[in-house]
Amino acid sequence: MPTTHLSVLGLDVQRVVTPLETGDFDADRVRLVRDEADPEQGRDPDECAAGAPRASAHVAQAVSERLSGRFADIDETRLPFDAPFAELYAATTELLREATADGDVHVNLASAPPQVAAACYAARTALVDSGEIPRDAVVLLAVPADDRRDLAAIADLRRLVGEAETAASALSDFRRVADGPAAAAVAKPLRLALGDLRHALAEASGESHGRRDSRFTRAAGSNDESPLGAMTAYVGRAREQLADLVEADEPHPDPSDTRDPTVVLDALESWLDAETKLLSAVEEDPNELLARFRTSCEARFGKFEDDATISLFDSLDRFEAHLDAYLDARKHLSSAAEPVAATTDELVQQAETVETRLTDIDDHGLVSGGSTLTLESHTLSPLGDLEATVLHVLATGPPRSRPRTRRAVAAILRERAEHHGIVAGARDEDSWSPFESFCVRVARNNEEGDRFEKRLSNTLRPRLDVAVEALCANGYVRTRERETGRDALEPTDSGHLWAETTDWETFRETVVDDVLRDCVERDLD
């Protein structure tokens, strides 16, 4: 009789194809079960919208490519994954009824969303209980996850958020230093050169000695109009008049631009006061002002060869060299800072988006619901030992914070240890294994039991955090915000369904014992 293999697609590839690639299950026909909202069959993932549509198309393409060499007959069918459960259950029942009409059916639920897995279990149970199909006509299977890449991705996203915050803080500190003390230090030689140039201009104009003499005589209480001061001022004005006479026959720039070089120096100083941010591009080119100043000085003093004039032009050359070096430094720093700032801003925006998504995952999980579903005679897809214990605690009690959940799990493990200790204590001590000897001490000594439970609660913290993340990612548990106190963990509809349809007393004989033995072995080591 032919066999049809139904692979329910989610965001998994490896666990979907593993049963067929390893030969654990064989089939004559493979059907990929996809969400009705997924892109059409065969569509290039790059042509789909970013997010869930592109991810779904990529998974379907990857699964088809890996199985096409082994199976010639691969097609698709659709189910309303996000529809109300009654509608999803009806569509799933019809799919199984149709598939079993042609032979046996294997259903791989490894990648199925929790509500789809529940619908498959419920539909199979209903068809078997009604006598429509034999019990072995439909085999439900899953591949337990050894490595949860979704949790690794969440950890990477959390790391990205942290690195983005660090980068933004570092760039902010760099800007504060670069545009503050560093800017003043870099501009200091230029300011000194500007001061030297201003002094040299005063010397060449004959004003410097007069001003120093005036200050000196004022300090001594003398009259400002001293003969020496008046004579120096007269000589200065005479030199400027003589310069004008010498240049009278030659064309020179407009006097409004060049007549008073001091005004140009003032403009240069104002520019330097305004342009102090090293990481910003220079908005106004000061070389035009410097050219006007040089033209003015050449018009006034170019024909003189005395020491004051030579000093003036030497100072002008030094200032020009300092200005070129300052502008070059500003140019390179702003060019280097611009892409860093742009990349950091983009990284911060991405981190804010990621942080919002992470907060939503932390608060609500990936699946939410409002009503409790009750179905019998089936169990949802296998969970890890610690995940199953956590889900049992949350599904059979009130919402709990993470610390209360951890203590409840530790209490269950202590209770199971005491059970093993009582059973072993009824036998001869020589037959006790190290594990049983440990459990006997816990059962017979209350203080030993209290210490063991406390150690369990502390030791299990990182492992329980991973288990809770996995339960949230798979839609079994969500986080509910409380107005006061710690946020509480509570089961979703899928979590309640798992608890109601699982024989915990039988289940814990393997699940809890596995966790307990692992904890005791670690404790004994």
Summary of the structure (lengths in Angstrom):
residues: 525
radius of gyration: 41.9
end to end distance: 53.6
largest distance: 129.7
contacts: 1573
relative contact order: 0.08
helix: 66%
strand: 7%
